[in-house]
Amino acid sequence: MAIGDPPRSGRPLSSPPPRPASSVRPASLPDGSRPPLSHASLPGREFAFTDADFERIRKLIHAHAGIALSPAKQDMVYSRLARRLRACGDRTFAEYLLRLDRDRGEWEIFVNSLTTNLTSFFREAHHFDLLAERLRRVAEKRTIRIWCNAASTGEEPYSLAITACEAFDSLTPPVQIIASDIDTHVLAQAARGLYRQDRLERVSAERVRRYFVAGPEHGEWCVRPELQRLLSFRRINLLDPIWPVQGPLDAIFCRNVMIYFDKPTQYAILKRFVPLLRKDGALFAGHSESFLHAVDLFRSMGRTVYQRLDADAV
């Protein structure tokens, strides 16, 4: 527009420019309320992300991994998957979701991106004390078997291995630990058994001395090979019809996993745990998890530890 030309819009030059149509919120809905802005219109986003995109992602991850994403997770989903759109060169979420239909490798990355892997050594430490007591009470000579089905980057299963070594006062206790996770990336990290110094903040200096050796880089520690030999790493999706795990198991550590599943999915998984667990075995859950909807399967022993309902029949 040349200097001195009248404004084509008919509004004074000093008035602010109109907002783009996509960001204008209707004055009100028929009931008088004001509708929220669509997530697709939020400023600063590189890719449009519609409610329909989010709903499709919710259905995909629930069907494949049983994870129930609440609407509050919409921004988290965008943040994690936007990286994949950039990496794959897709321009929209619709393009990326179509890619999942033909790219098995990307499907695995998609699942890995939406799983949460918060973990630490000896998290909820009382469970490891209780496990040590149970291990010391095993009278017969046999192999004790434990399944940790949220192994993440390995801190929990290695904590189990340390607990077993201390219970038997040996680096070669009669214990086998199955360490599984749905996320192949974190399982690969766990198998390496390599940790930075800050990851060992909950591990006493004495335990570091006994169960770790210096890593290849300054400030890194590697789990001793004797502990690594106690563990068997496997990718297991708890929604798969067949699990590569055989009973009887002395303990199942399924901690902070069930909170991502809806109640019907939780019940179905718990029902499958029953025949795998010894009648005198224990199921360890996360501090915020409760199985009151499965009282026909498990009874609480307190402190988020459960036993089979028929345990008294032993």
C-alpha positions as CSV (number, residue, x, y, z in Angstrom):
1,M,0.0,0.0,0.0
2,A,1.6,3.4,-1.1
3,I,2.0,6.2,1.4
4,G,-1.1,8.4,1.4
5,D,-3.4,5.7,0.0
6,P,-6.6,5.2,2.0
7,P,-6.8,2.0,4.0
8,R,-8.5,-0.6,1.8
9,S,-10.3,-2.2,4.8
10,G,-12.0,1.0,5.7
11,R,-10.6,1.0,9.2
12,P,-8.3,3.8,10.6
13,L,-4.6,3.2,10.1
14,S,-4.1,3.2,13.9
15,S,-6.5,0.3,14.6
16,P,-5.0,-3.1,15.1
17,P,-5.0,-5.6,12.2
18,P,-7.7,-8.3,12.4
19,R,-6.8,-11.7,13.9
20,P,-6.5,-14.6,11.5
21,A,-9.8,-16.4,11.1
22,S,-8.3,-19.6,12.6
23,S,-7.7,-17.9,15.9
24,V,-11.0,-16.1,16.3
25,R,-13.2,-17.6,18.9
26,P,-16.9,-17.4,18.3
27,A,-18.7,-15.0,20.7
28,S,-20.7,-17.8,22.2
29,L,-22.3,-21.2,21.7
30,P,-26.1,-21.6,21.6
31,D,-26.1,-22.2,25.4
32,G,-24.3,-19.0,26.0
33,S,-20.9,-20.6,26.9
34,R,-17.7,-19.7,25.1
35,P,-16.0,-22.5,23.3
36,P,-12.2,-23.3,23.8
37,L,-9.7,-22.7,21.1
38,S,-8.9,-25.8,19.0
39,H,-5.5,-27.3,19.8
40,A,-4.8,-26.9,16.0
41,S,-4.9,-23.1,16.5
42,L,-2.5,-22.9,19.5
43,P,0.3,-20.4,18.7
44,G,3.9,-21.5,18.4
45,R,3.2,-25.0,17.1
46,E,5.1,-26.3,14.1
47,F,2.5,-28.7,13.1
48,A,-1.3,-28.6,13.2
49,F,-2.6,-31.0,15.8
50,T,-6.3,-31.5,15.8
51,D,-8.6,-33.2,18.3
52,A,-9.2,-35.8,15.7
53,D,-5.4,-36.5,15.4
54,F,-5.2,-36.9,19.2
55,E,-8.2,-39.2,19.3
56,R,-6.7,-41.5,16.7
57,I,-3.4,-41.6,18.6
58,R,-5.3,-42.5,21.8
59,K,-7.1,-45.4,20.1
60,L,-3.9,-46.7,18.5
61,I,-1.8,-46.7,21.7
62,H,-4.7,-48.2,23.7
63,A,-5.3,-51.0,21.2
64,H,-1.6,-51.8,20.9
65,A,-0.3,-51.2,24.4
66,G,-3.3,-50.8,26.6
67,I,-2.2,-47.3,27.6
68,A,-5.1,-45.0,28.3
69,L,-4.2,-41.4,27.5
70,S,-6.3,-38.8,29.3
71,P,-7.1,-35.5,27.5
72,A,-4.6,-33.9,29.8
73,K,-1.8,-35.7,27.9
74,Q,-2.6,-33.9,24.6
75,D,0.4,-31.5,24.8
76,M,2.7,-34.3,25.9
77,V,1.7,-36.4,22.9
78,Y,2.2,-33.4,20.5
79,S,5.7,-32.7,22.0
80,R,6.9,-36.3,21.7
81,L,5.5,-37.1,18.3
82,A,6.4,-33.7,16.7
83,R,10.0,-34.9,16.9
84,R,9.0,-38.0,14.8
85,L,7.3,-35.8,12.2
86,R,10.5,-33.8,11.8
87,A,12.6,-37.0,11.6
88,C,10.4,-38.6,9.0
89,G,9.8,-35.5,7.0
90,D,6.0,-35.7,7.4
91,R,4.1,-32.4,7.1
92,T,1.0,-33.3,9.1
93,F,0.0,-35.8,11.8
94,A,-2.3,-37.4,9.3
95,E,0.7,-38.2,7.1
96,Y,2.7,-39.6,10.0
97,L,-0.2,-41.8,11.2
98,L,-0.5,-43.2,7.6
99,R,3.2,-44.0,7.8
100,L,2.6,-46.3,10.8
101,D,0.4,-48.5,8.5
102,R,3.4,-49.4,6.3
103,D,6.5,-48.9,8.5
104,R,6.9,-51.5,11.3
105,G,10.1,-49.9,12.5
106,E,8.4,-46.5,12.9
107,W,5.5,-48.2,14.7
108,E,7.9,-49.4,17.4
109,I,9.4,-45.9,17.7
110,F,5.8,-44.5,18.0
111,V,5.1,-46.8,21.0
112,N,8.5,-46.1,22.6
113,S,7.8,-42.3,22.3
114,L,4.5,-42.5,24.2
115,T,5.7,-44.8,27.0
116,T,7.0,-43.3,30.3
117,N,10.2,-44.6,31.7
118,L,10.6,-42.9,35.1
119,T,12.7,-45.1,37.3
120,S,15.5,-45.2,39.8
121,F,17.6,-47.7,41.9
122,F,15.7,-48.9,45.0
123,R,12.6,-46.9,44.2
124,E,10.0,-47.6,47.0
125,A,12.8,-49.2,49.0
126,H,10.5,-51.1,51.4
127,H,9.6,-53.5,48.6
128,F,13.2,-54.7,48.3
129,D,13.4,-55.2,52.1
130,L,10.2,-57.3,52.0
131,L,11.6,-59.3,49.0
132,A,14.9,-60.0,50.9
133,E,12.9,-61.4,53.8
134,R,10.9,-63.7,51.5
135,L,14.1,-64.9,49.8
136,R,15.7,-65.8,53.1
137,R,12.6,-67.9,54.0
138,V,12.9,-70.1,50.9
139,A,13.9,-73.4,52.5
140,E,14.2,-75.8,49.6
141,K,17.1,-75.8,47.2
142,R,15.7,-74.5,43.9
143,T,16.0,-71.6,41.5
144,I,13.9,-68.6,42.6
145,R,12.3,-66.8,39.7
146,I,11.2,-63.2,39.5
147,W,9.6,-61.2,36.7
148,C,10.1,-57.5,36.6
149,N,7.8,-56.4,33.8
150,A,8.6,-52.7,33.7
151,A,12.3,-52.9,33.5
152,S,12.8,-49.6,31.8
153,T,16.5,-48.7,31.7
154,G,17.4,-51.4,34.2
155,E,17.5,-49.7,37.6
156,E,14.7,-51.8,39.0
157,P,15.8,-55.3,37.9
158,Y,19.4,-54.6,38.9
159,S,18.1,-53.5,42.3
160,L,16.4,-56.9,42.5
161,A,19.7,-58.6,41.6
162,I,21.5,-56.7,44.4
163,T,18.8,-57.6,46.8
164,A,19.1,-61.3,45.9
165,C,22.9,-61.1,46.3
166,E,22.6,-59.6,49.7
167,A,19.9,-62.1,50.8
168,F,22.1,-65.0,50.0
169,D,25.4,-63.3,50.7
170,S,26.7,-64.3,47.3
171,L,27.3,-62.9,43.8
172,T,25.8,-66.1,42.4
173,P,22.5,-66.5,44.3
174,P,20.0,-69.1,43.0
175,V,17.8,-66.5,41.4
176,Q,16.7,-65.8,37.8
177,I,15.2,-62.4,36.9
178,I,13.2,-61.8,33.8
179,A,13.4,-58.1,32.9
180,S,10.9,-57.0,30.3
181,D,9.5,-53.8,28.9
182,I,7.5,-52.8,25.8
183,D,10.2,-50.2,24.9
184,T,13.1,-51.7,23.0
185,H,15.2,-48.6,23.3
186,V,15.3,-48.6,27.1
187,L,15.8,-52.4,27.2
188,A,19.0,-51.9,25.1
189,Q,20.2,-49.4,27.6
190,A,19.3,-51.8,30.5
191,A,21.2,-54.6,28.9
192,R,24.4,-52.4,28.8
193,G,24.1,-51.8,32.5
194,L,26.0,-48.5,32.3
195,Y,24.9,-45.5,34.5
196,R,26.1,-42.0,35.2
197,Q,27.0,-41.1,38.7
198,D,23.8,-39.1,39.3
199,R,21.7,-42.2,38.6
200,L,23.3,-43.9,41.6
201,E,22.3,-41.3,44.1
202,R,20.1,-43.8,46.0
203,V,22.7,-46.4,46.0
204,S,25.0,-46.5,49.1
205,A,28.8,-46.1,48.6
206,E,29.2,-49.7,49.9
207,R,26.8,-51.1,47.3
208,V,28.5,-49.1,44.5
209,R,31.8,-50.6,45.6
210,R,30.5,-54.2,45.7
211,Y,28.2,-54.3,42.7
212,F,29.6,-51.8,40.2
213,V,32.9,-51.2,38.4
214,A,34.2,-48.0,36.8
215,G,32.8,-47.3,33.3
216,P,34.6,-46.3,30.2
217,E,34.0,-42.6,30.8
218,H,34.7,-40.5,33.9
219,G,31.6,-40.4,36.1
220,E,30.2,-43.7,34.7
221,W,29.6,-47.0,36.5
222,C,28.9,-50.4,35.0
223,V,27.0,-53.1,36.8
224,R,29.2,-56.1,37.6
225,P,28.9,-59.0,35.1
226,E,27.8,-61.3,37.9
227,L,24.7,-59.2,38.3
228,Q,24.1,-59.0,34.6
229,R,24.1,-62.8,34.4
230,L,21.2,-63.0,36.8
231,L,19.0,-61.1,34.3
232,S,17.3,-62.0,31.1
233,F,16.0,-59.1,29.0
234,R,12.9,-59.5,26.8
235,R,10.5,-57.3,25.0
236,I,7.0,-58.1,26.3
237,N,3.8,-56.3,25.6
238,L,1.4,-57.1,28.4
239,L,-1.4,-57.0,25.8
240,D,0.1,-59.7,23.7
241,P,-2.0,-62.9,23.7
242,I,1.1,-65.0,24.6
243,W,3.9,-64.0,27.0
244,P,7.3,-65.6,26.7
245,V,7.3,-66.3,30.5
246,Q,6.7,-69.5,32.3
247,G,5.7,-70.1,35.9
248,P,5.9,-70.8,38.6
249,L,7.2,-67.3,39.7
250,D,8.1,-66.4,43.2
251,A,7.5,-62.7,42.7
252,I,6.1,-60.4,40.0
253,F,7.2,-56.8,40.1
254,C,4.5,-54.8,38.2
255,R,5.0,-51.4,39.7
256,N,3.6,-48.2,38.3
257,V,2.4,-50.0,35.2
258,M,-1.3,-50.5,35.9
259,I,-1.9,-46.8,36.3
260,Y,-1.6,-46.4,32.5
261,F,-4.4,-49.0,31.9
262,D,-8.1,-48.8,32.3
263,K,-9.8,-51.1,34.9
264,P,-10.9,-53.8,32.4
265,T,-7.4,-54.0,31.0
266,Q,-5.9,-54.2,34.5
267,Y,-8.2,-57.0,35.5
268,A,-7.4,-59.0,32.3
269,I,-3.7,-58.7,33.1
270,L,-4.0,-59.6,36.7
271,K,-6.1,-62.6,35.8
272,R,-3.2,-63.9,33.6
273,F,-0.7,-63.3,36.5
274,V,-2.5,-65.7,38.8
275,P,-1.5,-69.0,37.2
276,L,2.1,-67.8,36.7
277,L,2.6,-66.9,40.4
278,R,3.3,-69.5,43.0
279,K,0.6,-69.8,45.7
280,D,3.1,-68.5,48.2
281,G,4.4,-65.8,45.7
282,A,3.9,-62.1,45.9
283,L,2.8,-59.4,43.4
284,F,4.4,-56.0,44.0
285,A,2.5,-52.9,42.8
286,G,3.3,-49.2,42.7
287,H,2.5,-46.9,45.6
288,S,-0.5,-45.3,43.8
289,E,-2.0,-48.6,42.5
290,S,-4.9,-50.5,44.1
291,F,-6.5,-53.7,42.9
292,L,-9.8,-53.5,44.8
293,H,-11.5,-54.3,41.5
294,A,-9.8,-57.7,41.5
295,V,-10.5,-59.0,45.0
296,D,-11.6,-62.3,43.4
297,L,-8.0,-62.7,42.2
298,F,-5.6,-61.1,44.8
299,R,-5.7,-60.0,48.4
300,S,-3.7,-57.2,49.9
301,M,-0.8,-58.0,52.2
302,G,-0.3,-54.3,52.9
303,R,2.2,-51.8,51.5
304,T,1.1,-52.5,47.9
305,V,2.1,-56.2,48.1
306,Y,-0.5,-58.8,47.0
307,Q,-0.9,-62.6,47.1
308,R,-3.2,-64.9,45.3
309,L,-6.6,-65.3,46.8
310,D,-6.1,-69.0,47.2
311,A,-2.7,-68.6,49.0
312,D,-4.1,-70.0,52.2
313,A,-4.5,-73.3,50.5
314,V,-0.8,-73.9,50.6
